[in-house]
Amino acid sequence: MSSIRDVAAAAGVSRMTVSNVINGRHHKASAETVARVLRAIEELDYVPDAPARSLAANRSRMIGLVLHHPGQSRALLENPHDALLLGAVGQAVTRAGFSFIPAASRDVVRAARRLGSWRVDGLIVYGSVADEINDLTRTHPRPLVFLDNYSRRSEVPVVGVDDAGGGLAVGRLLIEHGHRAIAFAGPLTDAPGVVARRYEGVQRAILEHAATGDGLQGAAHLIAVHADHHPGSAVRAVDEILAHPERPTAVVASSDVLAAEILGELLDRGIAVPGQMSVGGFDDSPVARWVRPQLTSVAQDIEAKARAAVAMLARLIDGEQGERPGGGPAMVERLPMRLMVRGSTGPAPRH
């Protein structure tokens, strides 16, 4: 069996450099050196001794992912975004030189504690709310990184996307198409979070339109429609949209899954999309391209989000937290979203 000494000799580097690459500390070597070491590892079929590494470093070399799963209303990983996220985090963790342990639960605090009993080096938590962050940071001794969270605590490590910017982009598109009554459908609550920020982004587009004083086609306004992911929610949402006194000509759903369900319900009722009603979603998951017409969606790069979360957690594990250009800890990273315009949106119908 090959040893770390063999890998170092084949790559022409020190054993410490090989150790850094194996343990995911790629920032300590040039990209060319990292590639050379990885090539030598593959050619020599070198497999690090996990127990020895753990004992030597007093670490398990394991990273856990806690996924919030609502339970009975949906099957585990039924949402394409969650399935893609799980796979992307797993790949990023492996590339960083760690082993990967996922767990799904309605109670993310309890799930995090269970994973903690395996002495994981750190946890990535997806689907948490503010109170759970408080409990986790108080009781979990290992580093934590939260995905898609809007904690008001500036010191909480968070990786997410610009949800408000995505809402702004799709809102502007619909207003440019002449839509003035726009519905937003999603699990709206008073708590800050992804859905609330997406709603706020569309609302900002409405306010922008009002500020321009362009009243030739009337002032744009936003209609909030509550729709969660329970069976029948899309049906009730479409009932409410079609019965509204100022019947909307466009609906933005908080996710592609909900948008696809609303699209299907509209078509079943003989409502032409986008001729009579435009429909948009978020995330640009595969379902956006499976339905017909294909969904206009605000895309996020799930793989980039996963890589950023793992990189941030690895820095915290190694005690090498980065700094923002303006000073202070680099604890929050939000990636841009991109509007993908497809066949489900078009000009507002002429009445």
MARGU-642176 format. One record per residue (C-alpha): x, y, z. Coordinates in steps of 0.05 Angstrom, whole numbers. Each point is the difference from the previous one (the first is absolute). Layout:
REM residues N
((X,Y,Z))
...
***
This chain:
REM residues 351
((0,0,0))
((24,70,-16))
((18,48,56))
((-3,75,8))
((76,-1,-10))
((-10,-33,-69))
((-52,52,-20))
((47,57,21))
((57,-30,-40))
((-43,-10,-62))
((-27,71,3))
((67,31,18))
((-27,34,63))
((7,-7,75))
((-42,-48,42))
((-31,62,34))
((-25,25,-68))
((-31,-68,-14))
((-32,2,68))
((-29,69,-14))
((-30,-24,-66))
((-28,-63,31))
((-32,39,56))
((-32,52,-46))
((47,57,16))
((9,15,-74))
((11,74,13))
((68,-17,30))
((27,-21,-69))
((-5,24,-71))
((-53,-28,-46))
((55,-34,-41))
((29,-33,62))
((-68,-24,24))
((-14,-30,-69))
((68,-35,1))
((-12,-30,68))
((-70,-23,-18))
((27,-31,-64))
((53,-38,40))
((-52,-24,50))
((-42,-28,-57))
((59,-32,-37))
((26,-33,63))
((-70,-19,24))
((17,30,67))
((-54,-5,55))
((13,41,63))
((-5,-38,66))
((-63,34,29))
((7,-25,72))
((73,20,3))
((-16,69,-27))
((-56,9,50))
((43,-21,59))
((59,43,-21))
((-42,62,-10))
((-52,-14,53))
((-52,7,-54))
((-49,-47,-34))
((9,29,-70))
((-76,-3,-6))
((-49,55,-18))
((-74,-6,11))
((-58,30,-38))
((-67,10,36))
((-60,8,-47))
((-66,24,27))
((-54,-48,-23))
((-73,19,14))
((-22,-72,9))
((-66,-26,-25))
((-17,55,-51))
((56,-19,-48))
((45,-59,-13))
((73,9,19))
((38,36,-56))
((-63,6,-42))
((19,73,-12))
((54,-1,-55))
((37,58,33))
((11,-41,64))
((23,-62,-39))
((49,41,-42))
((25,36,63))
((13,-66,36))
((40,-27,-59))
((39,65,-9))
((19,6,73))
((21,-73,1))
((46,10,-60))
((30,64,29))
((12,-34,67))
((36,-58,-34))
((43,46,-42))
((20,37,64))
((27,-65,29))
((-56,-15,50))
((-50,-56,7))
((-73,19,-6))
((-59,-16,46))
((-69,27,-18))
((-62,0,45))
((-71,23,-12))
((-50,18,54))
((-57,46,18))
((42,19,61))
((67,26,-25))
((25,13,71))
((-10,-73,20))
((29,-25,-66))
((62,45,10))
((10,-28,70))
((-4,-72,-27))
((52,15,-52))
((42,34,53))
((3,-65,39))
((41,-27,-59))
((51,55,15))
((-7,32,-68))
((49,57,-11))
((-55,47,-22))
((-72,5,-24))
((-36,33,-58))
((-73,14,18))
((-54,11,-53))
((-71,21,16))
((10,30,69))
((-35,61,31))
((26,52,49))
((-19,-35,64))
((33,-64,-23))
((64,38,-16))
((1,25,72))
((-8,-71,27))
((52,-29,-47))
((54,52,11))
((-11,-5,75))
((3,-76,6))
((41,-25,-59))
((75,3,14))
((23,-7,-72))
((1,52,-56))
((-67,12,-36))
((-17,31,-67))
((-73,15,-17))
((-29,-3,-71))
((-53,49,-23))
((-10,31,68))
((-15,72,17))
((22,4,72))
((3,70,29))
((63,-21,37))
((59,27,-41))
((49,-51,29))
((-39,-61,-26))
((35,-33,-60))
((-49,-1,-59))
((4,-18,-73))
((-59,15,-45))
((-23,36,-62))
((-27,70,-15))
((-73,-19,6))
((-24,72,1))
((40,16,-62))
((-32,-60,-35))
((-69,24,19))
((17,69,-27))
((22,-29,-67))
((-63,-40,-12))
((-44,57,25))
((33,49,-49))
((-10,-50,-57))
((-75,-6,13))
((-9,76,6))
((38,10,-65))
((-49,-49,-32))
((-57,45,23))
((-25,-41,59))
((-30,45,54))
((-35,-50,46))
((52,-52,20))
((-11,-56,51))
((55,-29,43))
((-15,-71,24))
((40,-34,55))
((3,-20,73))
((0,72,25))
((12,13,74))
((22,58,43))
((68,-33,12))
((60,23,-42))
((21,-52,-50))
((9,-20,-72))
((-73,7,-20))
((-8,67,35))
((61,27,-36))
((-24,-24,-68))
((-67,34,14))
((36,64,21))
((39,-1,-65))
((-63,-2,-43))
((-30,54,45))
((61,43,-12))
((-12,-4,-75))
((-72,24,12))
((26,59,41))
((51,17,-54))
((-56,3,-51))
((-41,45,45))
((60,47,10))
((7,9,-76))
((-69,32,-4))
((-17,-43,-61))
((-75,-3,7))
((-17,-11,-73))
((-20,-72,13))
((-18,9,73))
((40,-11,63))
((28,-69,13))
((-19,-36,64))
((17,-66,33))
((-50,-50,28))
((25,-49,53))
((-28,-71,-5))
((18,-50,54))
((19,-68,-29))
((42,-52,36))
((22,-69,-24))
((-59,-40,27))
((-45,-38,-50))
((-52,45,-30))
((37,64,16))
((9,18,-74))
((-74,-11,-13))
((-19,47,56))
((51,51,-23))
((-29,0,-71))
((-71,5,28))
((21,62,38))
((37,31,-59))
((-57,-9,-49))
((-52,25,50))
((38,62,20))
((-38,66,-17))
((62,26,-36))
((14,-65,-35))
((76,-6,-10))
((29,-12,-69))
((64,-29,28))
((21,-43,59))
((69,-10,30))
((7,-62,42))
((54,-6,54))
((28,-64,-31))
((-2,-37,-67))
((-37,-58,31))
((-57,45,21))
((2,38,-66))
((-5,-65,-39))
((-60,-22,42))
((-34,68,-11))
((16,-3,-74))
((-32,-69,-6))
((-62,22,38))
((-9,62,-45))
((6,-42,-63))
((-49,-51,28))
((-51,57,8))
((11,24,-72))
((41,61,20))
((52,12,-55))
((72,8,25))
((28,51,-15))
((-58,27,-43))
((-47,12,59))
((47,-10,59))
((76,3,5))
((34,-46,50))
((70,5,30))
((38,-39,52))
((66,-3,39))
((62,-45,1))
((1,-23,-73))
((-5,-72,21))
((-9,-55,-53))
((-76,4,7))
((3,69,-32))
((23,-31,-65))
((-44,-63,5))
((-67,36,-2))
((-32,32,-61))
((3,57,-10))
((68,1,33))
((3,43,62))
((32,68,5))
((41,-8,63))
((50,37,43))
((61,-46,0))
((48,-13,56))
((66,-38,-6))
((-10,-56,50))
((69,-30,-11))
((34,67,12))
((-42,9,63))
((21,-68,25))
((74,13,-15))
((-3,67,36))
((-32,-31,62))
((51,-57,3))
((58,49,-10))
((-26,45,55))
((-9,-58,48))
((70,-27,-17))
((29,68,18))
((-37,0,66))
((23,-71,15))
((72,19,-14))
((-7,64,39))
((17,41,-61))
((-61,44,-7))
((7,51,-56))
((-9,75,2))
((-44,46,-40))
((35,55,-40))
((-29,51,47))
((21,-38,62))
((-37,-48,46))
((-15,-73,-8))
((-25,-26,-67))
((-60,-35,30))
((-54,13,-52))
((5,-16,-74))
((-58,10,-48))
((7,-23,-72))
((-36,35,-58))
((-62,-28,-33))
((-14,3,-75))
((-67,7,-36))
((-13,-54,-52))
((-57,23,-46))
((-40,-55,-32))
((-68,-13,-30))
((-43,7,62))
((4,76,1))
((-22,50,-52))
((-37,66,-11))
((-60,14,43))
((-66,-16,-34))
((-41,57,-29))
((-68,4,33))
***
